[in-house]
Structure formats: C-alpha cells, structure tokens
Amino acid sequence: MASGVWLAIAMGLGLWMVGTRVDLEPGARLAAAYGVAALLGWMTNLVVGISYKLFPGFVAAARSERGRGAVPIASLGVPQRAQAPIFLLVNAGLGATVAGLCAGWSTTAFAGSVSVTAGGLAYVALIGRTLVFTLVDPARSRDPLAVLP
C-alpha cells in the first residue's frame, strides 16, 4: 500500500514538473524530489515489503538444498516488532526529504535522508540475519507445535 502511495506522489510530482525548467534551481529541486519519490519511495517499499515475505522461503529452500534441517519458517523472518520502526524511519524520512526538496528546506531534506539511511541500515542488518540462517540454525521456538516448512 505504501508503495502505491509513493507511486501516486511520484506521478503528481512528474505532472507538476511538466513545463518546469529543470536547469533552474526550483525545477532542479522538484526533479530531485520526483526521483526520490519514484526510486526510493515506490521501489523501496515494494522491495522491502516483498522481501519480508520471500526471503524466509528462499532460506528454507536453500537449507533444504544444502541438506540442513527444517526449521519453523516464522523463525526465519524479520521479527514483526522490527518491521514497523523500519517502515516509519524509511517513510517518514522519505516524506521529509521530498518535502524539504520541494520547499527548499535543506535541513529538513538532510534530516529525512538520515532517517531513510537509519531505516535502510536496520533493514539490511535484519535481512542479513535472515540470510545467515541458510548456514546457521536459528534459536528454536519454544512452541512445540511450530509448523515446519
């Protein structure tokens, strides 16, 4: 859903850019905001959202290929409690970056990019944790009824 919202924002910025001279400072800021909304807003949300669902399956399949024991698929994913802060850091940061670029507020744009970077680094660390489980067994769930993939 967030990916679709960013796509709509990018489309709006693209339409706003029609007839704007991007060789002048206001047009260049608008073009940068368009790029951030399209490439980072739309694509980042799409990739992150899909990877949360696909990577645990990829890891389970790789474990099977390597002859490693099956583990509960829920233990392979990025924990739910970490997904919301990453989402908020990335999307609030993108909003601040785009708004700062459009309005010419460099401090706001910079603060937004710092937030996006923090969310991105947290995502990379946690998705890396998921991928490590291809070779390492995760801590076992205490639930004796956990379903194996």
C-alpha positions as CSV (number, residue, x, y, z in Angstrom):
1,M,0.0,0.0,0.0
2,A,2.8,2.5,0.9
3,S,4.4,1.7,-2.5
4,G,1.3,2.7,-4.3
5,V,1.0,5.9,-2.3
6,W,4.6,6.8,-3.2
7,L,3.9,5.9,-6.9
8,A,0.9,8.4,-6.8
9,I,3.2,11.0,-5.2
10,A,5.8,10.5,-7.9
11,M,3.2,10.7,-10.6
12,G,1.9,14.0,-9.1
13,L,5.4,15.4,-8.9
14,G,6.0,14.3,-12.5
15,L,2.9,16.1,-13.7
16,W,4.0,19.2,-11.7
17,M,7.3,19.1,-13.5
18,V,5.7,19.3,-16.9
19,G,6.8,22.6,-18.3
20,T,9.2,23.3,-15.4
21,R,12.7,24.3,-16.3
22,V,14.9,21.8,-14.5
23,D,18.0,23.8,-15.3
24,L,16.9,26.4,-12.8
25,E,17.1,25.8,-9.0
26,P,13.4,25.4,-8.3
27,G,13.0,22.9,-11.1
28,A,16.1,21.0,-10.1
29,R,14.8,20.6,-6.6
30,L,11.5,19.4,-7.9
31,A,13.2,16.9,-10.2
32,A,15.2,15.6,-7.2
33,A,12.0,15.2,-5.2
34,Y,10.5,13.3,-8.1
35,G,13.4,11.0,-8.3
36,V,13.4,10.4,-4.5
37,A,9.6,9.7,-4.5
38,A,9.8,7.4,-7.5
39,L,13.0,5.5,-6.9
40,L,13.2,5.4,-3.1
41,G,9.6,5.8,-2.2
42,W,7.9,3.5,-4.7
43,M,10.7,0.9,-5.2
44,T,12.0,0.7,-1.7
45,N,8.6,0.0,-0.2
46,L,7.9,-2.6,-2.9
47,V,11.2,-4.4,-2.5
48,V,11.2,-4.3,1.3
49,G,7.6,-5.5,1.5
50,I,8.1,-8.4,-0.9
51,S,11.5,-9.4,0.7
52,Y,9.8,-9.8,4.1
53,K,7.6,-12.5,2.6
54,L,10.0,-14.1,0.1
55,F,13.4,-14.3,1.9
56,P,12.3,-16.8,4.6
57,G,11.0,-19.1,1.8
58,F,14.3,-18.7,-0.1
59,V,16.3,-19.5,3.1
60,A,14.1,-22.6,3.8
61,A,14.6,-23.8,0.2
62,A,18.4,-23.2,0.4
63,R,18.5,-25.0,3.7
64,S,16.8,-28.0,2.2
65,E,19.1,-27.9,-0.8
66,R,22.1,-27.9,1.5
67,G,20.7,-30.8,3.5
68,R,20.2,-28.7,6.6
69,G,17.3,-29.5,8.9
70,A,14.0,-27.8,8.5
71,V,13.1,-25.0,11.0
72,P,9.8,-23.1,11.6
73,I,9.5,-20.6,8.8
74,A,8.3,-18.0,11.3
75,S,11.8,-18.0,13.0
76,L,13.5,-17.2,9.7
77,G,11.7,-13.9,9.0
78,V,12.4,-10.4,10.2
79,P,10.6,-10.0,13.6
80,Q,7.3,-8.2,13.4
81,R,8.4,-5.8,16.2
82,A,11.2,-4.6,13.9
83,Q,9.2,-4.1,10.8
84,A,7.1,-1.1,12.0
85,P,10.1,1.0,13.1
86,I,11.9,0.3,9.8
87,F,8.7,1.3,7.9
88,L,8.4,4.5,9.9
89,L,12.0,5.5,9.6
90,V,12.1,5.0,5.9
91,N,8.7,6.5,5.0
92,A,8.8,9.5,7.4
93,G,12.4,10.1,6.2
94,L,11.3,10.0,2.6
95,G,8.4,12.4,3.3
96,A,10.8,14.8,5.0
97,T,13.3,14.5,2.1
98,V,10.7,15.1,-0.6
99,A,9.1,18.0,1.3
100,G,12.4,19.5,2.0
101,L,13.5,19.3,-1.6
102,C,10.2,20.7,-2.9
103,A,10.2,23.6,-0.4
104,G,14.0,24.3,-0.5
105,W,14.5,23.4,3.2
106,S,17.9,21.7,3.1
107,T,17.9,20.9,6.8
108,T,14.6,19.0,6.5
109,A,15.8,17.2,3.4
110,F,19.0,16.2,5.1
111,A,17.3,15.1,8.3
112,G,14.9,13.0,6.1
113,S,17.8,11.4,4.3
114,V,19.4,10.5,7.7
115,S,16.2,8.8,8.7
116,V,16.0,6.9,5.5
117,T,19.6,5.8,6.0
118,A,18.9,4.6,9.5
119,G,15.9,2.6,8.4
120,G,17.8,1.2,5.5
121,L,20.7,0.1,7.7
122,A,18.3,-1.6,10.1
123,Y,16.6,-3.4,7.2
124,V,20.0,-4.6,5.9
125,A,21.1,-5.9,9.3
126,L,17.8,-7.8,9.9
127,I,17.5,-9.2,6.4
128,G,21.2,-10.2,6.7
129,R,20.2,-12.1,9.8
130,T,17.5,-13.9,7.8
131,L,20.0,-14.9,5.1
132,V,22.6,-16.1,7.6
133,F,20.1,-18.8,8.6
134,T,20.9,-20.5,5.3
135,L,24.0,-21.8,7.0
136,V,23.3,-21.4,10.8
137,D,20.4,-22.8,12.8
138,P,18.2,-20.2,14.4
139,A,17.3,-20.4,18.0
140,R,14.5,-22.9,18.3
141,S,11.0,-21.7,19.0
142,R,9.6,-22.6,22.4
143,D,6.3,-23.6,20.7
144,P,6.3,-27.4,20.4
145,L,3.5,-27.2,17.8
146,A,5.5,-24.9,15.4
147,V,4.9,-25.9,11.8
148,L,8.0,-27.0,9.8
149,P,8.3,-25.8,6.2
